[in-house]
């Protein structure tokens, strides 16, 4: 069995594709931040340990701002997950990124403002992780290489994901602004997942699934809202199918990802509070995250 333990975060399409193949059980994990979105399906696939978590819950009952991101990431860390591959639907802000394509982004603009985005936002320990490269370069390389074996256009290499609060979609003016900022994708779930994964010293990679051109690009003349929604759902279904194939191909090559990645040592220079000044309560609460850095028993 590989020492890699992969957390998969995504929608129902990914869960349905893997559920019948994973040999394991749904595990309820308690965290200091409440319960995760759903019990985590833990098992093995082709000799690789897998933990699947539906981001929006079993019945898609959590809107983006209400997803318990801290509980989700903490629960995966507590289980021993080493790497996370996430997937999520987005809008495209670029003509060349077509609905139904796959994108492996390399940058993020965080526009969220209602979400608790750190494990360390209270007194007791000051922690400042480096986040200039929000996605693990090794996982990005793995996903791009695996994408060469997937039917259709290869995944787009790189792109800036603008993460908005939601749940309403952008205005046309906002969509044009996001393009002017250099955004390539617009979505609602990438943050704070990626940032929390870095604080928890887990590698994090994202497969983005563009479903439409947001609202900066005029819709075809004569297409009503129902027809447009039907087209978007069809694009999502196709992108989900291809993303599942991509992730399955990546899992077969996961042992090529080094276990000594810098993501997994993110706290080495990030803890600014002297270890002896960190309170016992913080050490107990954050033990799964701080264990390596503080040599906790």
ChimeraX attribute file (.defattr): number of C-alpha atoms within 10 A of each C-alpha:
attribute: neighborCount
match mode: 1-to-1
recipient: residues
	/A:1	9
	/A:2	10
	/A:3	12
	/A:4	21
	/A:5	22
	/A:6	25
	/A:7	28
	/A:8	27
	/A:9	25
	/A:10	22
	/A:11	22
	/A:12	18
	/A:13	15
	/A:14	21
	/A:15	19
	/A:16	11
	/A:17	15
	/A:18	18
	/A:19	15
	/A:20	9
	/A:21	12
	/A:22	19
	/A:23	14
	/A:24	16
	/A:25	13
	/A:26	14
	/A:27	13
	/A:28	13
	/A:29	18
	/A:30	14
	/A:31	18
	/A:32	13
	/A:33	15
	/A:34	14
	/A:35	18
	/A:36	26
	/A:37	21
	/A:38	20
	/A:39	21
	/A:40	24
	/A:41	23
	/A:42	21
	/A:43	20
	/A:44	17
	/A:45	15
	/A:46	13
	/A:47	13
	/A:48	18
	/A:49	21
	/A:50	26
	/A:51	25
	/A:52	27
	/A:53	29
	/A:54	24
	/A:55	27
	/A:56	22
	/A:57	19
	/A:58	15
	/A:59	10
	/A:60	12
	/A:61	12
	/A:62	14
	/A:63	14
	/A:64	20
	/A:65	19
	/A:66	13
	/A:67	18
	/A:68	22
	/A:69	27
	/A:70	23
	/A:71	20
	/A:72	28
	/A:73	28
	/A:74	28
	/A:75	25
	/A:76	29
	/A:77	20
	/A:78	17
	/A:79	16
	/A:80	16
	/A:81	24
	/A:82	21
	/A:83	27
	/A:84	27
	/A:85	21
	/A:86	24
	/A:87	26
	/A:88	21
	/A:89	25
	/A:90	26
	/A:91	26
	/A:92	31
	/A:93	28
	/A:94	17
	/A:95	10
	/A:96	10
	/A:97	21
	/A:98	18
	/A:99	23
	/A:100	26
	/A:101	24
	/A:102	28
	/A:103	30
	/A:104	25
	/A:105	22
	/A:106	19
	/A:107	18
	/A:108	23
	/A:109	18
	/A:110	15
	/A:111	13
	/A:112	19
	/A:113	10
	/A:114	10
	/A:115	16
	/A:116	16
	/A:117	17
	/A:118	19
	/A:119	20
	/A:120	16
	/A:121	11
	/A:122	9
	/A:123	9
	/A:124	15
	/A:125	19
	/A:126	14
	/A:127	17
	/A:128	15
	/A:129	18
	/A:130	15
	/A:131	15
	/A:132	9
	/A:133	11
	/A:134	19
	/A:135	23
	/A:136	23
	/A:137	18
	/A:138	20
	/A:139	24
	/A:140	23
	/A:141	16
	/A:142	22
	/A:143	28
	/A:144	22
	/A:145	17
	/A:146	22
	/A:147	25
	/A:148	14
	/A:149	13
	/A:150	18
	/A:151	10
	/A:152	12
	/A:153	12
	/A:154	17
	/A:155	25
	/A:156	17
	/A:157	14
	/A:158	14
	/A:159	19
	/A:160	19
	/A:161	29
	/A:162	28
	/A:163	21
	/A:164	22
	/A:165	20
	/A:166	16
	/A:167	11
	/A:168	8
	/A:169	16
	/A:170	18
	/A:171	12
	/A:172	14
	/A:173	10
	/A:174	13
	/A:175	22
	/A:176	17
	/A:177	13
	/A:178	20
	/A:179	17
	/A:180	11
	/A:181	12
	/A:182	15
	/A:183	22
	/A:184	25
	/A:185	28
	/A:186	28
	/A:187	24
	/A:188	25
	/A:189	26
	/A:190	25
	/A:191	25
	/A:192	20
	/A:193	20
	/A:194	26
	/A:195	22
	/A:196	23
	/A:197	30
	/A:198	26
	/A:199	26
	/A:200	28
	/A:201	26
	/A:202	29
	/A:203	30
	/A:204	27
	/A:205	27
	/A:206	24
	/A:207	26
	/A:208	30
	/A:209	30
	/A:210	28
	/A:211	26
	/A:212	24
	/A:213	22
	/A:214	24
	/A:215	18
	/A:216	19
	/A:217	15
	/A:218	9
	/A:219	14
	/A:220	8
	/A:221	6
	/A:222	7
	/A:223	10
	/A:224	10
	/A:225	10
	/A:226	9
	/A:227	11
	/A:228	14
	/A:229	13
	/A:230	11
	/A:231	15
	/A:232	19
	/A:233	14
	/A:234	15
	/A:235	21
	/A:236	23
	/A:237	16
	/A:238	16
	/A:239	23
	/A:240	29
	/A:241	15
	/A:242	22
	/A:243	27
	/A:244	20
	/A:245	18
	/A:246	25
	/A:247	23
	/A:248	19
	/A:249	19
	/A:250	22
	/A:251	22
	/A:252	14
	/A:253	15
	/A:254	22
	/A:255	14
	/A:256	13
	/A:257	17
	/A:258	11
	/A:259	15
	/A:260	8
	/A:261	16
	/A:262	17
	/A:263	27
	/A:264	20
	/A:265	18
	/A:266	22
	/A:267	23
	/A:268	14
	/A:269	12
	/A:270	15
	/A:271	18
	/A:272	12
	/A:273	12
	/A:274	9
	/A:275	12
	/A:276	8
	/A:277	9
	/A:278	16
	/A:279	12
	/A:280	12
	/A:281	10
	/A:282	15
	/A:283	18
	/A:284	13
	/A:285	13
	/A:286	18
	/A:287	18
	/A:288	18
	/A:289	20
	/A:290	19
	/A:291	13
	/A:292	15
	/A:293	17
	/A:294	16
	/A:295	8
	/A:296	11
	/A:297	6
